Amino acid sequence: MSWLLLTVAGLLEIAFAFGMKWSAGFTRPVPGVLTAIAGIVSIYLLSLALRTLPVGTAYAVWTGIGAVGTALVGVLFLGDSGSPARLACIGVIICGLIGLRLVSGEGA
């Protein structure tokens, strides 16, 4: 259950980052409020996952999901560079996340 909570927290971290762009520096009220909610819920779910997962692993996975997801949203929807080198670097992060999950010793 902790890994599921952590995954959802990471996905909300992507929504938080995307929302910051959408809110234009929190000058747009509705996107700003949705961004704040996504950030708060993300941190709350991370805190629940930390009840059973090691803090270093959980935090690295949470930020990794957010980093990879935000980079991919940027490439797919915001016109960010999708160069082979950039995608390869994203792939390295994904390999690290998978590795952390495999060696964590924690159950699903």
DSSP file (Angstrom, degrees, kcal/mol; ACC not computed):
  #  RESIDUE AA STRUCTURE BP1 BP2  ACC     N-H-->O    O-->H-N    N-H-->O    O-->H-N    TCO  KAPPA ALPHA  PHI   PSI    X-CA   Y-CA   Z-CA
    1    1 A M     >        0   0    0      0, 0.0     4,-2.5     0, 0.0     5,-0.2   0.000 360.0 360.0 360.0 -35.4    0.0    0.0    0.0
    2    2 A S  H  >  +     0   0    0      1,-0.2     4,-2.5     2,-0.2     5,-0.2   0.878 360.0  51.6 -62.7 -37.2    2.9    2.4    0.7
    3    3 A W  H  > S+     0   0    0    104,-0.2     4,-2.3     2,-0.2    -1,-0.2   0.874 109.3  50.4 -68.5 -35.3    4.2    2.1   -2.8
    4    4 A L  H  > S+     0   0    0    104,-0.3     4,-2.5     2,-0.2     5,-0.2   0.933 111.5  47.8 -65.9 -45.4    0.8    2.9   -4.2
    5    5 A L  H  X S+     0   0    0     -4,-2.5     4,-2.5     1,-0.2    -2,-0.2   0.910 112.5  49.9 -60.0 -41.8    0.5    6.0   -1.9
    6    6 A L  H  X S+     0   0    0     -4,-2.5     4,-2.2     2,-0.2    -1,-0.2   0.888 109.7  50.8 -65.2 -39.0    4.0    7.0   -3.0
    7    7 A T  H  X S+     0   0    0     -4,-2.3     4,-2.3     2,-0.2    -2,-0.2   0.931 111.8  46.4 -64.2 -46.0    3.2    6.6   -6.7
    8    8 A V  H  X S+     0   0    0     -4,-2.5     4,-2.4     1,-0.2    -2,-0.2   0.903 111.0  53.3 -63.3 -40.4    0.0    8.7   -6.4
    9    9 A A  H  X S+     0   0    0     -4,-2.5     4,-1.4    -5,-0.2    -1,-0.2   0.905 109.2  49.4 -60.1 -41.1    2.0   11.3   -4.4
   10   10 A G  H  X S+     0   0    0     -4,-2.2     4,-1.4     2,-0.2    -2,-0.2   0.891 109.3  51.2 -65.0 -40.1    4.6   11.4   -7.3
   11   11 A L  H  X S+     0   0    0     -4,-2.3     4,-1.9     1,-0.2    -2,-0.2   0.889 109.1  50.9 -64.9 -38.4    1.8   11.8   -9.8
   12   12 A L  H  X S+     0   0    0     -4,-2.4     4,-2.5     1,-0.2    -1,-0.2   0.805 103.2  60.1 -68.2 -27.7    0.4   14.7   -7.8
   13   13 A E  H  X S+     0   0    0     -4,-1.4     4,-2.3     2,-0.2    -1,-0.2   0.872 104.2  50.2 -65.0 -36.4    3.9   16.2   -7.8
   14   14 A I  H  X S+     0   0    0     -4,-1.4     4,-2.8     2,-0.2     5,-0.3   0.932 110.4  49.0 -64.1 -46.2    3.7   16.3  -11.6
   15   15 A A  H  X S+     0   0    0     -4,-1.9     4,-2.7     1,-0.2    -2,-0.2   0.891 109.9  53.0 -60.5 -39.1    0.3   18.0  -11.3
   16   16 A F  H  X S+     0   0    0     -4,-2.5     4,-1.9     2,-0.2    -1,-0.2   0.937 111.3  44.5 -61.3 -47.9    1.8   20.5   -8.9
   17   17 A A  H  X S+     0   0    0     -4,-2.3     4,-1.4     2,-0.2    -2,-0.2   0.926 115.9  46.5 -64.6 -44.7    4.7   21.4  -11.2
   18   18 A F  H  X S+     0   0    0     -4,-2.8     4,-2.4     1,-0.2    -1,-0.2   0.895 110.5  54.9 -63.0 -39.6    2.5   21.7  -14.2
   19   19 A G  H  X S+     0   0    0     -4,-2.7     4,-2.8    -5,-0.3    -1,-0.2   0.849 100.5  58.4 -63.9 -35.0    0.0   23.7  -12.2
   20   20 A M  H  <>S+     0   0    0     -4,-1.9     5,-1.2     2,-0.2     4,-0.4   0.911 109.8  44.3 -61.1 -39.9    2.7   26.2  -11.2
   21   21 A K  H ><5S+     0   0    0     -4,-1.4     3,-1.2     1,-0.2    -2,-0.2   0.937 115.1  48.4 -65.6 -46.1    3.3   26.9  -14.9
   22   22 A W  H 3<5S+     0   0    0     -4,-2.4    -2,-0.2     1,-0.3    -1,-0.2   0.815 106.7  56.4 -64.8 -32.8   -0.5   27.0  -15.5
   23   23 A S  T 3X>S-     0   0    0     -4,-2.8     5,-1.7     8,-0.2     4,-1.7   0.559 102.2-133.2 -79.5  -6.5   -1.1   29.4  -12.6
   24   24 A A  T <45S-     0   0    0     -3,-1.2     3,-0.4    -4,-0.4    -3,-0.2   0.951  78.8 -35.0  53.6  55.7    1.4   31.9  -14.1
   25   25 A G  T  4<S-     0   0    0     -5,-1.2    -1,-0.2     1,-0.2    -4,-0.1   0.846 112.7 -61.5  70.0  33.3    3.2   32.5  -10.8
   26   26 A F  T  45S+     0   0    0     -6,-0.4    -1,-0.2     2,-0.1    -2,-0.2   0.783 108.5 121.2  61.0  30.2    0.0   32.1   -8.7
   27   27 A T  T  <5 +     0   0    0     -4,-1.7    -3,-0.2    -3,-0.4    -2,-0.1   0.563  60.0  69.9 -93.8 -11.7   -1.5   35.1  -10.5
   28   28 A R  S  ><S-     0   0    0     -5,-1.7     4,-2.2     1,-0.2     5,-0.2  -0.935  76.8-151.7-107.1 115.4   -4.5   33.0  -11.8
   29   29 A P  H  > S+     0   0    0      0, 0.0     4,-2.7     0, 0.0     5,-0.2   0.892  86.2  45.7 -59.3 -50.7   -6.7   32.1   -8.8
   30   30 A V  H  > S+     0   0    0      1,-0.2     4,-2.4     2,-0.2     5,-0.2   0.958 117.9  41.8 -64.6 -51.2   -8.2   28.8   -9.9
   31   31 A P  H  > S+     0   0    0      0, 0.0     4,-2.3     0, 0.0    -8,-0.2   0.880 114.4  55.0 -61.3 -33.7   -5.0   27.2  -11.2
   32   32 A G  H  X S+     0   0    0     -4,-2.2     4,-2.2     2,-0.2    -2,-0.2   0.922 109.4  45.0 -63.5 -44.4   -3.2   28.5   -8.2
   33   33 A V  H  X S+     0   0    0     -4,-2.7     4,-2.4     2,-0.2    -1,-0.2   0.919 113.6  49.7 -66.1 -44.1   -5.7   26.9   -5.8
   34   34 A L  H  X S+     0   0    0     -4,-2.4     4,-2.4    -5,-0.2    -1,-0.2   0.881 110.6  51.5 -62.6 -37.2   -5.6   23.6   -7.7
   35   35 A T  H  X S+     0   0    0     -4,-2.3     4,-2.3    -5,-0.2    -1,-0.2   0.926 109.9  48.3 -63.9 -45.8   -1.8   23.7   -7.6
   36   36 A A  H  X S+     0   0    0     -4,-2.2     4,-2.5     2,-0.2    -2,-0.2   0.904 111.6  50.0 -62.5 -41.5   -1.7   24.3   -3.9
   37   37 A I  H  X S+     0   0    0     -4,-2.4     4,-2.8     2,-0.2     5,-0.3   0.932 110.1  50.2 -63.2 -45.5   -4.1   21.4   -3.3
   38   38 A A  H  X S+     0   0    0     -4,-2.4     4,-2.2     1,-0.2    -2,-0.2   0.909 112.5  47.9 -59.7 -42.2   -2.0   19.1   -5.5
   39   39 A G  H  X S+     0   0    0     -4,-2.3     4,-2.2     2,-0.2    -2,-0.2   0.915 113.2  46.5 -65.1 -44.3    1.1   20.0   -3.6
   40   40 A I  H  X S+     0   0    0     -4,-2.5     4,-2.3     2,-0.2    -2,-0.2   0.926 114.7  46.1 -65.8 -45.5   -0.5   19.6   -0.1
   41   41 A V  H  X S+     0   0    0     -4,-2.8     4,-2.8     2,-0.2     5,-0.2   0.891 110.9  54.4 -65.6 -38.4   -2.1   16.2   -1.0
   42   42 A S  H  X S+     0   0    0     -4,-2.2     4,-2.3    -5,-0.3    -2,-0.2   0.939 110.9  44.5 -59.1 -48.1    1.2   15.0   -2.5
   43   43 A I  H  X S+     0   0    0     -4,-2.2     4,-2.3     2,-0.2    -1,-0.2   0.884 112.3  53.0 -65.8 -38.4    3.2   15.8    0.6
   44   44 A Y  H  X S+     0   0    0     -4,-2.3     4,-1.8     2,-0.2    -2,-0.2   0.941 110.4  46.6 -61.6 -47.4    0.5   14.2    2.8
   45   45 A L  H  X S+     0   0    0     -4,-2.8     4,-2.3     1,-0.2    -2,-0.2   0.884 110.5  53.6 -64.4 -37.7    0.5   11.0    0.8
   46   46 A L  H  X S+     0   0    0     -4,-2.3     4,-1.9    -5,-0.2    -1,-0.2   0.925 106.8  52.3 -59.1 -43.9    4.3   11.0    0.9
   47   47 A S  H  < S+     0   0    0     -4,-2.3     4,-0.3     1,-0.2    -2,-0.2   0.867 108.8  50.1 -63.1 -35.8    4.1   11.3    4.7
   48   48 A L  H >< S+     0   0    0     -4,-1.8     3,-1.4     1,-0.2     4,-0.3   0.914 109.5  50.5 -66.9 -42.1    1.8    8.3    4.9
   49   49 A A  H >X S+     0   0    0     -4,-2.3     4,-2.0     1,-0.3     3,-1.5   0.836 100.4  65.4 -63.9 -32.1    4.2    6.3    2.7
   50   50 A L  T 3< S+     0   0    0     -4,-1.9    -1,-0.3     1,-0.3    -2,-0.2   0.597  80.9  80.2 -69.1  -9.7    7.0    7.2    5.0
   51   51 A R  T <4 S+     0   0    0     -3,-1.4    -1,-0.3    -4,-0.3    -2,-0.2   0.853 116.4  10.0 -62.1 -32.6    5.4    5.3    7.8
   52   52 A T  T <4 S+     0   0    0     -3,-1.5    -2,-0.2    -4,-0.3    -1,-0.2   0.588 115.9  77.2-124.0 -16.7    6.8    2.1    6.3
   53   53 A L  S  < S-     0   0    0     -4,-2.0     2,-0.1     1,-0.1    51,-0.0  -0.711  87.7 -99.7 -97.7 149.0    9.3    3.0    3.6
   54   54 A P     >  -     0   0    0      0, 0.0     4,-2.8     0, 0.0     5,-0.3  -0.418  31.2-127.8 -63.0 139.9   12.8    4.3    4.3
   55   55 A V  H  > S+     0   0    0      1,-0.2     4,-2.7     2,-0.2     5,-0.3   0.886 105.7  51.2 -61.1 -41.6   12.9    8.1    4.0
   56   56 A G  H  > S+     0   0    0      2,-0.2     4,-1.9     1,-0.2    -1,-0.2   0.918 114.7  42.6 -63.2 -43.4   15.8    8.1    1.5
   57   57 A T  H  > S+     0   0    0      2,-0.2     4,-2.5     1,-0.2     5,-0.2   0.950 116.7  46.6 -66.7 -50.0   14.2    5.6   -0.9
   58   58 A A  H  X S+     0   0    0     -4,-2.8     4,-2.7     1,-0.2    -2,-0.2   0.916 114.3  46.7 -61.9 -44.6   10.7    7.2   -0.6
   59   59 A Y  H  X S+     0   0    0     -4,-2.7     4,-2.7    -5,-0.3     5,-0.3   0.914 112.9  49.4 -66.0 -41.6   11.9   10.8   -1.1
   60   60 A A  H  X S+     0   0    0     -4,-1.9     4,-2.1    -5,-0.3    -1,-0.2   0.906 113.9  45.7 -63.3 -41.3   14.1    9.8   -4.0
   61   61 A V  H  X S+     0   0    0     -4,-2.5     4,-2.9     2,-0.2     5,-0.2   0.919 112.6  51.3 -68.1 -43.0   11.3    7.9   -5.7
   62   62 A W  H  X S+     0   0    0     -4,-2.7     4,-2.1    -5,-0.2    -2,-0.2   0.946 115.5  40.5 -59.1 -50.2    8.8   10.8   -5.1
   63   63 A T  H  X S+     0   0    0     -4,-2.7     4,-2.8     2,-0.2    -1,-0.2   0.852 114.2  54.9 -69.5 -32.2   11.1   13.4   -6.5
   64   64 A G  H  X S+     0   0    0     -4,-2.1     4,-3.0    -5,-0.3     5,-0.3   0.924 107.7  47.9 -66.0 -44.4   12.1   11.1   -9.3
   65   65 A I  H  X S+     0   0    0     -4,-2.9     4,-2.7     1,-0.2     5,-0.3   0.933 114.9  47.4 -59.8 -44.9    8.5   10.5  -10.4
   66   66 A G  H  X S+     0   0    0     -4,-2.1     4,-2.4    -5,-0.2     5,-0.2   0.913 114.0  46.5 -62.3 -43.1    7.9   14.2  -10.3
   67   67 A A  H  X S+     0   0    0     -4,-2.8     4,-2.3     2,-0.2    -2,-0.2   0.941 116.8  42.2 -66.6 -47.9   11.1   15.0  -12.3
   68   68 A V  H  X S+     0   0    0     -4,-3.0     4,-2.5     2,-0.2     5,-0.2   0.945 117.4  47.0 -64.5 -47.9   10.5   12.4  -14.9
   69   69 A G  H  X S+     0   0    0     -4,-2.7     4,-2.6    -5,-0.3    -2,-0.2   0.901 113.3  47.9 -62.4 -41.7    6.8   13.1  -15.3
   70   70 A T  H  X S+     0   0    0     -4,-2.4     4,-2.4    -5,-0.3    -1,-0.2   0.906 111.7  50.2 -66.8 -40.9    7.3   16.9  -15.4
   71   71 A A  H  X S+     0   0    0     -4,-2.3     4,-2.1    -5,-0.2    -2,-0.2   0.913 112.7  47.1 -62.5 -41.8   10.0   16.5  -18.0
   72   72 A L  H  X S+     0   0    0     -4,-2.5     4,-3.1     2,-0.2     5,-0.3   0.891 110.1  51.8 -69.1 -38.6    7.8   14.3  -20.1
   73   73 A V  H  X>S+     0   0    0     -4,-2.6     4,-2.9     1,-0.2     5,-0.8   0.921 110.0  51.3 -60.3 -42.5    4.8   16.7  -19.8
   74   74 A G  H  X5S+     0   0    0     -4,-2.4     6,-2.6     3,-0.2     4,-1.1   0.907 113.9  42.8 -60.2 -42.8    7.1   19.4  -20.9
   75   75 A V  H  <5S+     0   0    0     -4,-2.1     4,-0.4     4,-0.2    -2,-0.2   0.931 121.3  39.7 -68.8 -45.6    8.3   17.4  -24.0
   76   76 A L  H  <5S+     0   0    0     -4,-3.1    -2,-0.2    -5,-0.1    -3,-0.2   0.825 134.8  12.0 -76.7 -32.5    4.8   16.2  -24.9
   77   77 A F  H  <5S+     0   0    0     -4,-2.9    -3,-0.2    -5,-0.3    -2,-0.1   0.617 124.7  47.0-123.8 -16.9    2.7   19.3  -24.2
   78   78 A L  S  <<S-     0   0    0     -4,-1.1    -3,-0.2    -5,-0.8    -4,-0.1   0.356 101.1-109.7-116.4   5.8    4.8   22.4  -23.7
   79   79 A G        +     0   0    0     -4,-0.4    -4,-0.2    -5,-0.3     3,-0.1   0.671  59.9 157.4  78.3  15.9    7.3   22.2  -26.5
   80   80 A D        -     0   0    0     -6,-2.6    -1,-0.2     1,-0.1    -2,-0.0  -0.341  55.1 -79.5 -68.4 158.0   10.4   21.4  -24.4
   81   81 A S        -     0   0    0      1,-0.1    -1,-0.1    -2,-0.0    -6,-0.1  -0.323  36.6-170.3 -60.7 134.6   13.2   19.7  -26.2
   82   82 A G        +     0   0    0     -7,-0.1    -1,-0.1    -3,-0.1    -2,-0.0  -0.189  29.1 158.2-114.0  37.4   12.8   16.0  -26.8
   83   83 A S     >  -     0   0    0      1,-0.1     4,-2.6     4,-0.1     5,-0.3  -0.195  55.0-112.8 -62.3 154.0   16.4   15.4  -27.9
   84   84 A P  H  > S+     0   0    0      0, 0.0     4,-2.4     0, 0.0     5,-0.2   0.880 117.7  53.0 -55.3 -39.7   17.8   11.9  -27.7
   85   85 A A  H  > S+     0   0    0      2,-0.2     4,-2.1     1,-0.2     5,-0.1   0.920 110.2  47.2 -63.8 -42.7   20.3   13.1  -25.0
   86   86 A R  H  > S+     0   0    0      1,-0.2     4,-2.1     2,-0.2    -1,-0.2   0.927 113.5  47.6 -64.7 -44.5   17.5   14.5  -22.9
   87   87 A L  H  X S+     0   0    0     -4,-2.6     4,-2.2     1,-0.2    -1,-0.2   0.864 109.7  54.0 -65.4 -35.5   15.4   11.4  -23.3
   88   88 A A  H  X S+     0   0    0     -4,-2.4     4,-1.9    -5,-0.3    -1,-0.2   0.908 107.9  50.0 -64.1 -41.3   18.4    9.2  -22.4
   89   89 A C  H  X S+     0   0    0     -4,-2.1     4,-1.8     2,-0.2    -2,-0.2   0.893 109.5  50.8 -64.6 -39.4   18.9   11.2  -19.2
   90   90 A I  H  X S+     0   0    0     -4,-2.1     4,-2.2     1,-0.2    -1,-0.2   0.904 108.2  54.0 -62.2 -40.5   15.2   10.7  -18.3
   91   91 A G  H  X S+     0   0    0     -4,-2.2     4,-2.4     1,-0.2    -2,-0.2   0.869 104.4  54.3 -61.1 -37.8   15.7    7.0  -19.0
   92   92 A V  H  X S+     0   0    0     -4,-1.9     4,-2.0     2,-0.2    -1,-0.2   0.904 107.9  49.8 -63.5 -40.8   18.6    6.9  -16.6
   93   93 A I  H  X S+     0   0    0     -4,-1.8     4,-2.3     2,-0.2    -2,-0.2   0.920 109.6  51.5 -62.8 -43.0   16.4    8.4  -13.9
   94   94 A I  H  X S+     0   0    0     -4,-2.2     4,-2.5     1,-0.2     5,-0.2   0.913 108.0  51.9 -61.0 -42.9   13.7    5.8  -14.6
   95   95 A C  H  X S+     0   0    0     -4,-2.4     4,-2.6     1,-0.2    -1,-0.2   0.898 109.2  51.1 -59.8 -40.1   16.3    3.1  -14.2
   96   96 A G  H  X S+     0   0    0     -4,-2.0     4,-2.5     2,-0.2    -2,-0.2   0.900 109.2  49.8 -63.7 -41.3   17.3    4.5  -10.9
   97   97 A L  H  X S+     0   0    0     -4,-2.3     4,-2.0     2,-0.2    -2,-0.2   0.919 112.2  47.3 -64.1 -43.5   13.7    4.6   -9.7
   98   98 A I  H  X S+     0   0    0     -4,-2.5     4,-2.5     1,-0.2    -2,-0.2   0.916 111.7  52.0 -63.5 -42.6   13.2    1.0  -10.7
   99   99 A G  H  X S+     0   0    0     -4,-2.6     4,-2.1    -5,-0.2    -2,-0.2   0.918 107.7  50.9 -60.3 -44.4   16.4    0.0   -9.0
  100  100 A L  H  X S+     0   0    0     -4,-2.5     4,-0.6     1,-0.2    -1,-0.2   0.901 111.3  48.8 -60.1 -40.7   15.4    1.7   -5.8
  101  101 A R  H >< S+     0   0    0     -4,-2.0     3,-0.6     1,-0.2     4,-0.4   0.919 111.8  49.0 -64.8 -43.2   12.1   -0.2   -5.8
  102  102 A L  H 3< S+     0   0    0     -4,-2.5     3,-0.3     1,-0.2    -2,-0.2   0.843 117.4  38.9 -68.4 -33.9   13.8   -3.5   -6.5
  103  103 A V  H 3< S+     0   0    0     -4,-2.1    -1,-0.2    -5,-0.2    -2,-0.2   0.399  89.0  93.8 -98.1   4.1   16.4   -3.2   -3.8
  104  104 A S  S << S-     0   0    0     -3,-0.6    -1,-0.2    -4,-0.6    -2,-0.1   0.798  76.9-144.6 -68.8 -27.1   14.2   -1.6   -1.1
  105  105 A G        +     0   0    0     -4,-0.4     2,-0.3    -3,-0.3    -1,-0.1   0.553  57.5 125.5  74.9   5.2   13.3   -4.9    0.5
  106  106 A E        -     0   0    0     -5,-0.3    -1,-0.3     1,-0.1    -2,-0.1  -0.726  61.1-116.2 -97.9 147.5    9.8   -3.6    1.2
  107  107 A G              0   0    0     -2,-0.3  -104,-0.2     1,-0.1  -105,-0.1  -0.246 360.0 360.0 -74.1 167.6    6.6   -5.4    0.0
  108  108 A A              0   0    0   -106,-0.1  -104,-0.3  -105,-0.1  -105,-0.2   0.465 360.0 360.0 -72.2 360.0    4.1   -4.0   -2.4
